[in-house]
């Protein structure tokens, strides 16, 4: 993700399909994989859904991936 951000010179552009709740765009697969990795490393969950995780933790994960 760092390489992509450096090449683009700005945060990675992705949109969210709010009907399907999935990322869409040229880099959506890579961003989703990076988000998943960060979630597993920093907010391990078993029976907890993403929406239940504290907003501050979710925001810090998204910032670490560099999406916003």
C-alpha positions in Angstrom: 0.0 0.0 0.0 2.9 2.4 0.7 4.2 1.9 -2.8 0.8 2.6 -4.3 0.3 5.7 -2.2 3.8 7.0 -3.2 3.1 6.4 -6.9 -0.3 8.2 -6.7 1.0 11.0 -4.5 -2.2 11.0 -2.5 -4.5 8.7 -0.5 -5.7 5.6 -2.4 -9.1 6.4 -4.0 -11.7 3.8 -3.2 -15.5 4.0 -3.0 -17.9 1.9 -1.0 -20.8 0.3 -2.7 -23.3 1.0 0.1 -25.8 -1.6 -1.2 -23.3 -4.5 -1.2 -21.0 -3.0 1.5 -17.9 -3.6 -0.5 -15.0 -1.6 -1.8 -15.0 -0.7 -5.5 -12.4 0.8 -7.7 -9.0 0.1 -9.2 -7.3 -0.6 -5.9 -10.2 -2.0 -4.0 -8.8 -5.6 -3.7 -5.5 -4.4 -2.4 -7.1 -2.0 0.1 -9.5 -4.7 1.3 -6.5 -7.1 1.9 -4.5 -4.4 3.7 -7.5 -3.6 5.9 -8.0 -7.2 6.7 -4.4 -7.6 7.6 -4.5 -4.6 9.9 -7.7 -5.8 11.5 -6.2 -9.2 12.3 -3.0 -7.6 13.7 -4.5 -4.8 15.7 -8.1 -5.7 16.5 -8.3 -9.5 16.5 -11.9 -10.5 16.5 -13.7 -13.8 16.7 -17.4 -13.4 17.1 -17.5 -9.6 16.8 -18.5 -7.8 13.7 -16.6 -4.8 12.2 -19.5 -2.5 13.1 -19.3 -3.4 16.8 -15.6 -2.5 17.1 -15.0 0.9 18.7 -15.0 3.7 16.2 -11.6 4.9 17.3 -10.0 1.5 16.6 -11.7 1.3 13.2 -10.6 4.8 12.3 -6.9 4.1 13.4 -6.9 0.9 11.2 -8.2 2.8 8.2 -5.6 5.6 8.7 -2.8 3.0 9.0 -3.8 1.6 5.6 -3.8 5.1 4.2 -7.3 5.1 2.7 -8.3 8.4 4.2 
